[in-house]
Amino acid sequence: MESAPAIKMPAENMALSTSQHYDQIITRCKELFLKKMQDYGTAWRILRVSSITDQIYIKAQRIRSIEEKGTQRIDEGIDGEFVGIINYCVIALIQIEMGNEQNLEMSEPEVVRHFDFHVKESKSLMENKNHDYGEAWRGMRTSSMTDLILMKLLRIKQIEDNKGSTIVSEGVSANYYDIINYAVFALIKMESES
């Protein structure tokens, strides 16, 4: 998935609840996802989950590089990279769910069903954690969210290198759900601060 154009939200979105703002961001991610599907079909079905992890890592590393340098040479903002991270995480979750079956083609309704399922799981996790942590993420820096995404990706890579085996840790899917949520939080903070 290519980087998305910058997401511009109207000023009145500042008063939205986290749940409402989350839904707006996911709707924009899904719209881009489906437009790219019209252009490319489900070519992403050929990717192994480890390749998707690496693609997400590249996007997160670009965000961190721009945050540290304060400049960029490619005319794609970091908000578009966060959108790409969300969409690639959904792709990874679909691939984990479906496995490496021979059939690479999926219909749009089937893709939408899987997309919606994984986003619903991600949002449910976010709401449960927000309840327990009192939306502590609002006090975090966006750069810390980038670092947490990178840390989660390194964890996923280690689990992948261990052939999916963990002793006491959550699995790969749980880390992808956390990454989706950190990327959504980063977008909410960026929009609120602009």
C-alpha positions as CSV (number, residue, x, y, z in Angstrom):
1,M,0.0,0.0,0.0
2,E,1.3,3.4,-0.9
3,S,1.3,6.3,1.6
4,A,-2.0,8.1,1.9
5,P,-2.5,11.8,1.3
6,A,-2.6,14.0,4.4
7,I,-5.7,13.7,6.4
8,K,-7.3,17.1,7.1
9,M,-10.0,17.2,9.7
10,P,-12.3,20.2,10.3
11,A,-11.7,22.1,13.5
12,E,-15.0,20.9,14.9
13,N,-13.5,17.4,15.2
14,M,-11.5,18.6,18.2
15,A,-14.7,18.1,20.3
16,L,-15.2,14.5,19.1
17,S,-15.0,11.7,21.6
18,T,-12.1,9.3,21.1
19,S,-14.5,6.7,19.8
20,Q,-16.0,9.1,17.2
21,H,-12.6,10.4,16.1
22,Y,-11.3,6.8,15.9
23,D,-14.2,5.9,13.6
24,Q,-13.5,8.9,11.3
25,I,-9.9,8.0,10.9
26,I,-10.7,4.3,10.2
27,T,-13.3,5.4,7.7
28,R,-10.7,7.4,5.8
29,C,-8.2,4.5,6.0
30,K,-10.8,2.1,4.7
31,E,-11.7,4.5,1.8
32,L,-8.1,4.6,0.7
33,F,-7.8,0.8,1.2
34,L,-10.7,0.2,-1.1
35,K,-9.6,2.7,-3.7
36,K,-6.2,0.9,-3.9
37,M,-8.0,-2.4,-4.2
38,Q,-9.8,-1.0,-7.2
39,D,-6.4,-0.1,-8.7
40,Y,-4.4,-3.2,-7.7
41,G,-6.9,-5.9,-6.7
42,T,-5.8,-8.1,-3.8
43,A,-2.2,-8.4,-5.0
44,W,-1.2,-8.0,-1.3
45,R,-2.4,-11.6,-0.8
46,I,0.9,-12.8,-2.2
47,L,2.8,-11.3,0.7
48,R,4.0,-13.3,3.6
49,V,3.2,-11.8,7.0
50,S,6.9,-11.2,7.6
51,S,7.1,-9.1,4.5
52,I,4.1,-7.0,5.7
53,T,5.9,-6.6,9.0
54,D,9.0,-5.3,7.2
55,Q,6.8,-2.9,5.1
56,I,5.3,-1.5,8.3
57,Y,8.7,-1.2,9.8
58,I,9.9,0.9,6.8
59,K,7.0,3.3,7.2
60,A,7.5,3.6,11.0
61,Q,11.3,4.1,10.5
62,R,10.5,6.9,8.0
63,I,8.3,8.6,10.5
64,R,11.0,8.4,13.1
65,S,13.6,9.7,10.7
66,I,11.5,12.7,9.8
67,E,10.7,13.4,13.5
68,E,14.4,13.4,14.3
69,K,15.6,15.4,11.3
70,G,12.7,17.8,11.3
71,T,12.7,17.8,7.5
72,Q,11.8,15.5,4.7
73,R,12.6,15.3,0.9
74,I,9.6,13.2,-0.2
75,D,6.4,15.2,-0.4
76,E,4.3,12.7,1.7
77,G,3.6,13.6,5.2
78,I,3.9,11.4,8.2
79,D,0.1,11.3,8.7
80,G,-0.1,9.4,5.4
81,E,2.5,6.9,6.7
82,F,0.4,6.3,9.8
83,V,-2.6,5.6,7.6
84,G,-0.4,3.2,5.6
85,I,0.6,1.5,8.9
86,I,-3.0,1.0,9.9
87,N,-3.9,-0.5,6.5
88,Y,-0.9,-2.8,6.4
89,C,-1.7,-4.0,9.9
90,V,-5.2,-4.9,8.7
91,I,-3.6,-6.7,5.7
92,A,-1.3,-8.7,8.1
93,L,-4.3,-9.6,10.3
94,I,-6.2,-10.8,7.2
95,Q,-3.2,-12.9,6.1
96,I,-2.8,-14.4,9.5
97,E,-6.5,-15.3,9.6
98,M,-6.6,-16.7,6.0
99,G,-3.2,-18.3,5.8
100,N,-1.2,-18.8,2.7
101,E,-3.9,-20.4,0.6
102,Q,-3.5,-20.6,-3.2
103,N,-6.5,-18.3,-4.0
104,L,-5.1,-14.8,-4.0
105,E,-8.2,-13.1,-5.3
106,M,-10.8,-11.8,-2.9
107,S,-14.0,-10.0,-3.7
108,E,-14.6,-6.5,-2.3
109,P,-17.4,-7.6,0.0
110,E,-15.1,-10.3,1.4
111,V,-12.3,-7.8,2.0
112,V,-14.7,-5.4,3.6
113,R,-16.0,-8.1,5.9
114,H,-12.4,-9.0,7.0
115,F,-11.4,-5.3,7.3
116,D,-14.4,-4.4,9.4
117,F,-13.9,-7.4,11.7
118,H,-10.2,-6.6,12.5
119,V,-10.9,-2.9,12.9
120,K,-13.8,-3.8,15.3
121,E,-11.4,-6.0,17.3
122,S,-8.8,-3.2,17.4
123,K,-11.3,-0.6,18.5
124,S,-12.7,-2.9,21.2
125,L,-9.1,-3.4,22.6
126,M,-8.6,0.4,22.5
127,E,-11.9,1.0,24.4
128,N,-11.0,-1.6,27.1
129,K,-7.5,-0.1,27.5
130,N,-8.8,3.5,27.5
131,H,-11.2,2.5,30.3
132,D,-8.4,1.1,32.5
133,Y,-5.7,3.7,31.6
134,G,-8.0,6.7,31.5
135,E,-6.8,7.8,28.0
136,A,-3.2,8.2,29.2
137,W,-2.1,8.2,25.6
138,R,-3.3,11.8,25.3
139,G,-0.4,12.8,27.5
140,M,2.1,11.1,25.3
141,R,4.2,12.6,22.6
142,T,3.6,11.5,19.0
143,S,7.3,10.5,18.8
144,S,6.7,8.1,21.7
145,M,3.9,6.5,19.8
146,T,6.3,6.1,16.9
147,D,8.8,4.4,19.2
148,L,6.2,2.1,20.6
149,I,5.1,1.1,17.1
150,L,8.8,0.3,16.3
151,M,9.1,-1.7,19.5
152,K,6.0,-3.7,18.7
153,L,7.4,-4.4,15.2
154,L,10.7,-5.6,16.7
155,R,8.7,-7.9,19.0
156,I,6.7,-9.2,16.0
157,K,9.9,-9.9,14.1
158,Q,11.3,-11.8,17.0
159,I,8.1,-13.9,17.3
160,E,8.3,-14.5,13.5
161,D,11.9,-15.6,13.8
162,N,10.8,-18.0,16.6
163,K,8.3,-19.5,14.2
164,G,5.4,-17.9,16.2
165,S,6.4,-19.5,19.5
166,T,6.1,-17.4,22.7
167,I,6.6,-18.4,26.3
168,V,4.6,-15.7,28.2
169,S,4.1,-13.0,25.6
170,E,1.1,-12.0,23.6
171,G,1.1,-13.2,20.0
172,V,1.7,-11.4,16.7
173,S,-2.0,-10.4,16.2
174,A,-2.2,-8.6,19.6
175,N,0.9,-6.6,18.6
176,Y,-0.7,-5.6,15.2
177,Y,-3.9,-4.5,17.0
178,D,-1.8,-2.3,19.4
179,I,0.1,-0.8,16.4
180,I,-3.3,0.1,14.8
181,N,-4.3,1.8,17.9
182,Y,-1.0,3.7,18.4
183,A,-1.2,4.9,14.8
184,V,-4.8,6.1,15.3
185,F,-3.8,7.9,18.5
186,A,-0.9,9.6,16.7
187,L,-3.3,10.8,14.0
188,I,-5.8,12.1,16.6
189,K,-3.0,14.0,18.4
190,M,-1.6,15.4,15.1
191,E,-5.0,16.6,14.1
192,S,-5.7,18.1,17.5
193,E,-2.4,19.9,17.6
194,S,-2.6,21.4,14.1
